[in-house]
Each structure stands twice: as C-alpha cells, then as structure tokens.
Amino acid sequence: METDTSKEEARQPSQAKATALKFVLLIGVMSLFADFTYEGSRSIIGPYLALLGASAAAVGIVTGLGELLGYGLRLVSGRGADRTGKYWPITIFGYIVQMSAVPLLALAGNWPVAALLIILERVGKAIRNPPRDVMLSHAAREMGYGWAFGVHEALDQSGALLGPLAVAAVLALRGQYRIAFAVLLVPALVTLSILLVARLTYPRPEEMEANPPDVRTTGLPRVFWIYLAGAVLVAAGFADFPLIAYHFVQASSVPSTWIPVFYAVAMGVSGMGSLVFGRLFDRVGIVVLIPLTLLSALFAPLAFLGGFWVALVGVALWGLGMGVHESIIPAAVAQMVPRELRASAYGLFTAGYGVFWFLGSAALGILYGVSLPALIAFSLIVELAAIPLFILVRRQFRPMTPGV
C-alpha cells in the first residue's frame, strides 16, 4: 500500500515542473510585451530619424552603434550579475531603461535626442538579458533546457511579430510617427507590471534548480570556447534583415508593401522553430545544430537570387536560423558552465555573437556593392565553417537529462 510519504515524494517532481513552467510562461509573456514595444519602434526608427533630419550615414551609425553596444555591454552586465548575485535588480533596471526609452521617442525634438534614446533602448536590453537568462535557466533545469528556452523564444517572437504590425496599423490610421511611439507606452507599462509580478512571485528563482548540472571546473570549459567559435561564425555569415529588404527593393524582386509581411513570416517561423527544435534539443542534444546550420545557411542564395516565392522561402530559413540559435544557444550554455558563472557566460557568448554579427553584416554590405555572388559565397562559407566546430562540441559534450 502506498504511504503518504511516497505520495508526497511522487508529487514533488510534478510540482517543481509546474512551478518552473509557470515562471517560464510569466517571463515569456513579459518578453512578448517587451518585444511588442521595442520591435514596434525599431520597425520605424529609420524613417523617423530621416524625418527629423538625420542623414543616411547618421542612421547607419546610430543603429550600428546601438547594436554594438546592445551586445557588447552584455559582457559587463553578465559579469556584474555573477559578482554581485543581484540578478533581479539588474534585470529590473535594464527593463526600466529600455521600456522608458521607446515611448520617449514621441517627445524627441531633433534627431540627436532620438538617436540617444535609440541607443539607450539597446543598452537597456544589454543590461537585462544575461541575468534574465540565468533565472530562466534555473527553471529550465526542471522542464528541459531546450523546451524552456524554446517556449520563451516563441512568446518573445510573437511580440516581435505583433509590434510592427500594430505600429503599421497606427500609421495607416493616423499617419504620425509620434503617435505610434506614444501608443507603445501601453505595452511598455504592461511589461513593467508583469516584471513586478514576477519579482514578487519568484523572489529566488535559483531555488527552482534543486540539482544543477554537474560541471566541475574553475573557469569556462574548453567546450564552451569551441561552441562560441562556431556560433560567431554562424553570426558572421548572417545578414541583417535591412540588407535583405534593401536588396528586395533594388532588385524589384519583392514589392515594398510586401516586405513587412516577409519580416512577419520570418518572425513567425522563428517562433515556431524555437519551439520545435528546442524540444528536439532536449531529446537528441546539440547534434541538432548541425543539420539546422546547413539548412539555415541556404537563406543567402534563395533570398538574394530568387524571385518573390523563392525569396520568401529564403526569408523563412533566415527566420528559422534566428529562432533556433536564440533558443538552443542559451539552452546549451546553461549545461556547459558552472552555475556561478552562467551570467558571465551568457554575457560573453551573446557579446561575441553580436559583435561578429555586426562585423559580418558590415562585410556583407560592402560585398553587396561589389558582387552579389561574392556576398553569397562569403555567407555560405563562413556559416558552413561552423559545422566542424559543432561536431567537435558534440563529441566533447552531452546534455544532461533534466531532473537527474
């Protein structure tokens, strides 16, 4: 006969998984509204800066600097979080900076002020991402790393899909950028409200991770650096969507009115891919990155050489690559490094990924003006060069089963 004690012991794992799922869903919904806010603004900052008198060069410098800081500062944020243990305070501060900067764009009287706010939005994201991902990793231990980060990324990308569409609707109805930025105050406030609820409900997320991965090392292990090398190669070959959209206009392969729809398709595929392949990562491990890297690398010839429908497939593969790497990367890193170094690892990893994406995008932009085949060759060669490194990672590292 089953005793009360055995019933309680059987109930504990399911309760832990339920708690972890609730936390991931709460943070995921918060990320949905956050992406709704800043992706909505990012869909119109180019023409808004131009309206305020900024030159094309100024727009490129502002957005490029914002991305560089948005990734590079994660290294500082991650190390700061590990050293102080203040994961919630740093996360909250980052969200406040980011969510305040977006609606304040409605009040910008000139392009330098708008540029400062655009850069602050990126800085806010850099501050909050590493400690937030560490807190997610604690919940991921119970429900599966790939599944947890996949669910979060799917909700995150839902906001990235809805935000630009909502801004487009506001512009269609009112035709004023300032009103569009002002409207984004609503999802920004919702984001901060959910953040407060999450902080009060889960003051110590680390308690959800009863049995952290058994990673015995005094620093970041060799497999982490190999993984980072592979990831930065993938990033270097990945074009920014503005360059792809620029090509669509120049080549007349996609009507300008359809370009936002293409971007929405990419975000939708990104979200679905993160769910499906996040779950697959939990079952088969990091080996899943090898065929996915090969598949997503095909975006370049399809998007830059194809007509309407072929280009749409290329953009979908581009979105797939985005979603897969956004979900599998943090899922794998969480199991590679010591618990006390996770924020530093996340900061270093995303900083390296972002810096090489920036450098690669610059190279692709230069090659676009020289030779389209050269651009495609560069993208394919650099991305495919990551596969041998992922094979090496697969041989040296195997994900642990959650809850073991």
C-alpha positions in Angstrom: 0.0 0.0 0.0 1.3 3.4 -1.0 2.2 5.6 2.0 1.6 9.3 2.4 5.4 9.9 2.3 5.7 8.1 -1.1 2.8 10.0 -2.5 4.4 13.3 -1.4 7.7 12.3 -3.0 6.0 11.4 -6.3 4.1 14.7 -6.2 7.3 16.9 -5.7 8.8 16.5 -9.2 5.5 17.3 -10.9 5.1 20.4 -8.6 8.6 21.5 -9.4 7.9 21.2 -13.1 4.6 23.1 -12.8 6.3 25.9 -10.9 9.1 26.1 -13.5 6.6 26.2 -16.4 4.6 29.0 -14.7 7.8 31.0 -14.3 8.9 30.5 -17.9 5.4 31.4 -19.2 5.3 34.5 -17.0 8.7 35.7 -18.2 7.7 34.7 -21.8 4.6 36.8 -21.7 6.6 39.7 -20.3 9.1 39.3 -23.2 6.1 39.3 -25.6 5.1 42.7 -24.5 8.7 43.9 -24.3 9.3 42.8 -27.9 6.0 44.3 -28.9 7.3 47.6 -27.6 10.8 47.8 -28.9 10.4 45.8 -32.2 7.4 48.0 -33.0 9.7 51.0 -32.5 12.6 49.5 -34.4 10.3 49.0 -37.5 10.1 52.8 -37.9 13.2 54.3 -36.4 14.9 54.6 -39.8 12.2 56.8 -41.5 11.6 58.6 -38.2 15.3 59.7 -37.9 15.1 60.8 -41.6 12.0 62.8 -40.8 13.9 64.6 -38.0 16.7 65.5 -40.4 19.2 62.7 -40.0 21.3 61.7 -43.0 21.6 58.1 -44.3 25.1 57.9 -42.7 23.8 59.1 -39.4 21.0 56.5 -39.4 23.6 53.7 -40.2 26.0 54.9 -37.5 23.2 55.2 -34.8 21.7 51.8 -35.5 25.1 50.1 -35.9 26.4 51.7 -32.6 23.2 50.7 -30.9 23.5 47.1 -31.9 27.2 47.0 -31.0 26.5 48.3 -27.5 23.4 46.2 -27.2 25.6 43.1 -27.5 29.0 44.2 -26.2 27.7 45.5 -22.9 26.2 42.1 -22.1 29.7 41.0 -21.1 29.8 43.7 -18.4 26.2 43.0 -17.3 26.8 39.3 -17.1 30.0 39.6 -15.0 28.3 42.2 -12.8 25.4 39.8 -12.1 27.7 36.9 -11.2 29.9 39.0 -8.9 27.0 40.7 -7.0 24.3 38.0 -7.3 21.8 40.8 -7.9 20.0 39.1 -10.8 16.6 40.7 -10.2 17.8 44.3 -9.5 20.0 44.3 -12.7 17.2 42.8 -14.8 14.7 45.3 -13.5 17.0 48.2 -14.1 17.6 47.1 -17.7 13.9 46.8 -18.4 13.1 50.2 -16.9 15.8 51.8 -19.1 14.6 50.0 -22.3 10.8 50.4 -21.7 11.3 54.1 -20.9 13.4 55.0 -23.9 10.8 53.8 -26.5 7.8 56.0 -25.7 10.1 58.9 -25.0 10.9 58.9 -28.7 7.5 60.6 -29.2 8.9 63.6 -27.5 12.2 63.8 -29.3 12.5 67.3 -30.9 15.5 66.5 -33.1 17.4 63.5 -34.4 20.4 63.6 -31.9 17.9 63.3 -29.0 16.1 60.4 -30.8 19.5 58.8 -31.5 20.4 58.9 -27.8 17.1 57.2 -26.9 17.5 54.6 -29.6 21.0 53.7 -28.2 19.6 53.7 -24.6 17.0 51.2 -25.7 19.7 48.8 -26.9 21.8 49.5 -23.7 18.8 48.6 -21.6 18.4 45.3 -23.4 22.1 44.6 -22.9 21.8 45.1 -19.2 18.8 42.9 -18.6 19.4 39.9 -20.9 22.2 37.9 -19.1 20.7 37.9 -15.6 17.2 37.2 -17.0 18.6 34.2 -19.0 20.3 32.9 -15.8 16.9 33.0 -14.0 15.3 31.2 -16.9 18.0 28.6 -16.8 17.0 27.7 -13.2 13.5 26.9 -14.3 14.8 25.1 -17.4 16.6 22.6 -15.3 13.2 21.1 -14.3 11.3 21.2 -17.6 14.1 20.7 -20.2 16.6 23.4 -21.3 15.6 23.4 -25.0 11.9 23.3 -24.2 12.1 26.1 -21.6 14.1 28.5 -23.8 12.1 27.4 -26.9 8.8 28.4 -25.2 10.2 31.7 -24.1 11.6 32.5 -27.5 8.3 31.6 -29.2 6.4 34.1 -26.9 9.2 36.6 -27.4 8.9 36.3 -31.2 5.1 36.6 -31.0 5.7 40.1 -29.7 8.2 40.8 -32.5 5.6 39.8 -35.0 2.7 41.8 -33.4 4.6 45.0 -32.6 5.5 46.1 -36.1 2.0 45.2 -37.4 0.4 47.3 -34.6 2.7 50.2 -35.5 1.8 49.8 -39.2 -1.9 50.0 -38.3 -1.4 53.1 -36.2 0.4 54.8 -39.1 -2.3 53.7 -41.5 -5.0 55.3 -39.3 -3.2 58.4 -38.1 -0.1 58.7 -40.2 2.1 60.2 -37.4 5.3 58.6 -36.0 5.0 60.4 -32.7 1.5 58.9 -32.1 2.9 55.4 -32.9 5.7 55.8 -30.3 3.2 57.2 -27.8 0.9 54.2 -28.3 3.9 51.9 -27.4 3.7 53.3 -23.9 0.9 50.8 -23.2 2.8 47.6 -23.8 5.8 49.1 -22.1 3.8 49.6 -18.9 2.3 46.1 -19.2 5.9 44.8 -19.4 7.0 46.5 -16.3 3.8 45.4 -14.5 4.4 41.8 -15.3 8.1 42.3 -14.3 6.9 43.4 -10.8 4.6 40.4 -10.5 7.4 38.1 -11.5 9.7 39.6 -8.9 7.2 39.4 -6.1 6.1 35.9 -7.0 9.5 34.4 -7.6 12.0 36.3 -5.5 14.5 33.5 -5.6 14.4 31.7 -8.9 17.6 29.7 -8.2 15.6 27.6 -5.7 13.8 26.0 -8.6 17.0 24.3 -9.6 17.5 21.7 -7.0 20.1 19.7 -8.9 22.3 22.0 -11.1 24.3 20.3 -13.9 27.4 18.6 -12.6 30.0 20.9 -14.3 33.3 20.6 -12.4 35.6 23.4 -13.5 37.1 26.6 -12.0 36.5 28.6 -15.2 34.7 28.4 -18.5 35.4 25.0 -20.0 37.1 24.3 -23.4 33.9 23.0 -24.9 32.3 26.5 -24.2 35.0 28.2 -26.2 34.7 25.8 -29.1 30.9 26.3 -29.1 31.4 30.1 -29.0 33.8 29.9 -32.0 31.1 28.0 -34.0 28.4 30.4 -33.0 30.3 33.5 -34.0 31.0 32.0 -37.4 27.3 31.5 -37.9 26.6 35.1 -36.8 29.2 36.5 -39.2 27.5 34.9 -42.2 24.0 36.0 -41.1 22.8 39.1 -42.9 20.7 41.8 -41.2 17.1 41.9 -42.5 17.5 45.6 -43.5 20.2 44.5 -46.1 17.8 41.7 -47.4 15.0 44.3 -47.6 17.3 46.7 -49.3 18.1 44.1 -52.0 14.4 43.3 -52.5 13.8 47.0 -53.4 16.9 47.3 -55.5 16.2 44.1 -57.4 12.4 44.6 -57.5 12.0 41.0 -56.5 9.6 41.8 -53.7 7.2 44.8 -53.8 7.9 47.2 -50.9 4.4 46.8 -49.5 5.2 43.1 -49.0 8.5 43.5 -47.2 6.9 43.9 -43.7 4.9 40.8 -44.4 8.1 38.9 -45.3 9.5 40.1 -42.0 6.4 38.9 -40.2 6.8 35.5 -41.8 10.4 35.3 -40.6 9.3 36.1 -37.1 6.6 33.5 -37.2 8.9 30.8 -38.4 11.5 31.9 -35.8 8.9 31.4 -33.0 7.7 28.0 -34.3 11.3 26.8 -34.9 12.4 27.7 -31.4 9.5 25.5 -30.0 10.0 22.5 -32.3 13.8 22.4 -32.2 14.1 23.4 -28.6 12.1 20.3 -27.7 14.3 18.3 -30.2 17.4 19.6 -28.5 16.2 18.1 -25.2 15.8 14.7 -26.9 18.8 14.4 -29.2 21.2 17.0 -27.9 23.4 19.6 -29.6 23.8 17.5 -32.7 20.6 19.1 -33.9 22.6 22.3 -34.7 24.5 20.6 -37.5 21.6 20.0 -40.0 19.9 23.2 -38.9 23.0 25.3 -39.6 23.3 23.7 -43.0 19.6 24.4 -43.7 19.5 28.0 -42.5 22.7 28.8 -44.4 20.7 28.4 -47.6 18.8 31.7 -46.9 21.5 33.7 -48.7 21.2 32.2 -52.3 17.5 32.0 -52.0 16.8 35.5 -50.7 19.4 37.3 -52.8 19.0 35.4 -56.1 15.3 34.2 -56.1 12.1 35.8 -57.2 9.1 36.5 -55.0 8.3 33.0 -53.8 11.9 31.7 -53.7 12.9 34.8 -51.7 10.0 34.1 -49.3 11.5 30.7 -48.6 14.9 32.3 -48.1 13.5 34.7 -45.6 11.7 31.8 -43.8 15.0 30.0 -43.5 16.6 33.2 -42.2 13.9 33.3 -39.5 14.4 29.7 -38.7 18.1 30.3 -38.1 17.3 33.2 -35.8 14.8 31.2 -33.7 16.9 28.1 -33.4 20.1 29.9 -32.3 18.1 32.1 -29.9 16.7 29.1 -28.1 19.4 26.4 -28.4 22.3 28.7 -27.6 21.2 29.6 -24.1 19.9 26.1 -23.5 23.3 24.5 -24.3 25.4 27.2 -22.5 23.4 26.6 -19.2 24.7 23.0 -19.2 28.3 23.8 -20.2 29.4 26.2 -17.5 29.3 26.3 -13.6 26.2 27.7 -12.1 28.0 30.6 -10.6 29.5 31.7 -14.0 26.3 31.5 -16.1 25.6 35.2 -16.3 29.2 35.8 -17.4 29.0 33.0 -19.9 25.7 34.4 -21.3 27.2 37.9 -21.5 30.4 36.7 -23.2 28.5 34.5 -25.6 25.9 37.0 -26.7 28.5 39.8 -26.8 30.7 37.7 -29.2 27.7 36.7 -31.2 26.5 40.3 -31.6 30.0 41.7 -32.4 30.6 39.2 -35.1 27.1 39.6 -36.5 27.8 43.3 -36.7 31.2 42.7 -38.4 29.8 40.1 -40.7 26.9 42.4 -41.7 29.3 45.2 -42.5 31.3 42.8 -44.7 28.1 41.6 -46.4 27.1 45.2 -47.0 30.4 46.0 -48.6 30.3 42.8 -50.7 26.8 43.7 -51.9 28.2 46.7 -53.7 31.0 44.7 -55.2 29.5 41.3 -56.2 26.3 39.5 -55.3 27.9 36.1 -55.9 30.7 37.1 -53.6 28.2 38.0 -50.9 26.5 34.7 -51.1 29.8 32.8 -51.2 31.0 34.6 -48.1 27.8 33.9 -46.2 27.8 30.2 -47.1 31.5 29.6 -46.4 31.5 31.3 -43.1 28.3 29.6 -41.8 29.3 26.2 -43.0 32.7 26.6 -41.4 30.9 26.4 -38.1 29.7 22.8 -38.7 33.1 21.1 -37.9 33.2 23.0 -34.6 29.7 21.9 -33.7 30.7 18.3 -34.5 33.7 18.7 -32.1 31.4 20.1 -29.4 29.0 17.1 -29.9 31.9 14.8 -29.2 33.0 16.5 -26.1 29.7 17.4 -24.6 26.4 15.7 -24.0 23.4 17.5 -22.4 22.3 16.1 -19.0 18.7 14.9 -18.5 16.6 17.4 -16.6 15.9 16.4 -13.0 18.8 13.9 -12.8 
